[in-house]
Each structure stands twice: as C-alpha cells, then as structure tokens.
Amino acid sequence: MHQRFAVRSANIQQVSLVFTLDPAPAMAGETCAEVMKNNVSVQTQLAESLPLIQGDRVQLQQVILNLIINAVQAMSGVSEGSRGLLIGTGKHSGGVLVAVQDSGPGLKPESFEHLFDSFYTTKPSGMGMGLSICRSIVEAHDGRIWATPNAGPGITVQFTLPINDQATASARPAA
C-alpha cells in the first residue's frame, strides 16, 4: 500500500528553475556542510533560457536539497577521489527537467520500484520519508520523478515539471 502526503501551497508563483537551483541558497546550511564533510565535487550543467514554471519556490528548493543530500550521503561510503555530484537542467517534452546524478554505490534493481514509497529506505538510519515527500511535491506541481542507474557507478534522480505557458508567453518580447 502506498501512502502519499498531501502537499498544498498558497505560495504558487512563476518560478525560474535557474533561480531555484542558484548554488548560494541551494548549498547553504546543512547541504553545504554535508558536501564539505564528505569531500564531494559538485558540478552543474544548467541550461540557459529555461521557460518559467508555475510552482512554490520553497517546495521545489526542498526537493532539490533533499536529492542533493541523499546523493551526498550515498557517496559517503565510496573512496574520496570518486565522489562526484552533477546537477543539471534542461528542456524536456513540454516541460523542464532537473537531474541529480551521483557516483555512489548505486542501488539494487528492486529498489528502484519502491524508492519513492513512504517508509521505504536504503539507509541504515533512514526513515523513508524524504523521497516520498519529494514525489508528493513534484506530483502536486503536475510533474513526474524517477530514478535510473548510471552507466557507471551511482544513480540519477530526475524530475520534470510542466512549462507555465502563460508565464512563458508574457516573458516573450512583443513581435
């Protein structure tokens, strides 16, 4: 049985994912401390001129921060020289895509099916809530989230969000 959390927000606005992924606020506090403590190399591949989406900036930042922290924690068991985190964005089928790729140990194939289920965890001390909440937030924004194994070590967690057509149209210069 899958439990889902209701995620509602009164703070829906036009959001630029480039702002949401701005390294300064995104890497602040606990996230920055985890990255530094685990000696992780962080790289970004952020697409230029991504269209606006309609959403709650704080909730979307929470999804991204959770994915980053999960990736960093997953890499804590691999040798230090190979701890790499890649955060990327791009356009994807009428929406925008965010991808968080780690070079951790990866997951067993059966874990991918349950990764976003409530109370499912692959961590010894995990609660199994973080990715479930991420899924609830992404789905509340009419998006989709999934994870895939990398060709090399680690996994990539990606999510897509629909483009805000009204915001995109108003942002275009008049012809």
N, C-alpha and C positions, 0 to 999 in steps of 0.2 A: 504494500500500500504506500502510495506516495503522498507525503504531506507537503502542502505548499503554504507559503506565508503570503498574506495579503499585503501588497506594497502599494500604498497610495501616497500621493504627494500633492500639496496645494501649491507647490513651487515649480510648476511646469512653465518653461520658457524656451525661447530659441537658444540653442546651445551649439557652440563650436567645439568639436572634439579636440581640436588643437589646443584650445584653452583648457579643456578638461584634462588633457594629458601634459600640460605645462609642467616640466620637471620640478620647478620650485615648490609649488604646493603639493604636487603628487609625491614627491620624495621627502616630504617633511616628516618630522616626528619619528614614530615607530618604524615607518617604512625605511627611511634613510638609515636609522640605527641598525635595522636588520641587514640591509645591503652592506653597510660598512663592517659590521660584526662578522659577516660570512664571506667577506672579501669577494664580492660578486662584481663582475664587469658588466655595466649596463650600457646598452646601445639602443638608439632609437632610429626608426625609419618612418618618419611621419610624412604622409602625403601632403602636398600643397593644395590649397584651394578646395578643401573638402566642403561639401554642402552642409548647411545647418541642419540640425535635427531638433525635434521638439522633445524636451525632457527636463528632468530635475538634475541640475549640475552636481549637486552634492551626492545624490544617489549614484549617479554614473561614476563620479570620482571614487566612491566607496567600492564599486565593482572593480575598478581598475586597481585600486590599492590592495584589495583582497587578492586579486590574481597575482600581483607582484609579490606580496608577502608569501603566498602559497608557493610560488616558484622559487623564491629565495630559500625558504625552509626546506623545500625538496632537494635543493642543491647542497645543503649543509653536510651531507654525507659523502659527497664526491671530492676528489682532490682539488685543492685550491686553484691550481692553474687552469682548470677547465670549467670554472663556474661562470657561465655567461647567460645573460638575460637580454632578450631582444624584444622591444616593444614597438609595434608597427601599426600604421593605419593605412587605409585605402578605400577606394570606392568598390562597392560590391552589389551587383544586381538590384539597382534601385535603392541602395542604402549605403551606409558606411560600415567599414569593418575595422575592428580593433583586434590585434593578435598579441599575445604574451607567450613568448617561447623561452623555455629554459633548457639547460643542458644537464638536468638532474638524471636520476636513475631510471626515470620513466615509470610506467605502470603496467601491471599485468593486464592482458587483454580484457578480462572480465570486469575490471574496474571501470572501464570507460562507460559501460552501460549504466552504472549506478553512481557515477561521480557527482552528479548534481542532485541526488536524492537526499532528503533530510536524514540526518543522523548517520550517513554513510561517510566513513573516513578511512584514509590510508595512513594516517599519522598515529603513532603510539599514544599521543596525548590529545588527539583531535576530538572535537565534539561533532563534526559532521554538519555544521550549520552554515559555514561561510559560503561554499559553492551553491548550496541550496538557496540562500538569500540572494546571491548573485543572479541565479536563474530567475528568481521571482522578480527582481528589479528589471532585468533585461526584458523579460516577457511582459511586464507591466508597461514597458516602453514599446511594445509591439515588435520586439526583437527576438533573436534566437542566439543561444550559446551552446558551444560544443567543444570537445577536446579530441585531439588526434595525436598519435605517436609521431615523433620526428623520424626522419630517415636515419639520423644518428641518435645520440643519447637525448633523453628528455621528452617532453610533450609540448604541444602548443594548444593553448586555450584561446578560442576566438569567439567574438560575438559580433552580430550585425544589428544595426538599428536603421529604421526607415528614414529616408530623407524627408525633411519638412518642406514640402513643395511650396507652400505659401511663403515661408521664410526665404527659400531659395529664389523664388520669383521676385520678391521685394528687394533682394540683395543684388539682383542683376541691374546693370546700367540700362537706362532707357535707350531704345534704338532711335 
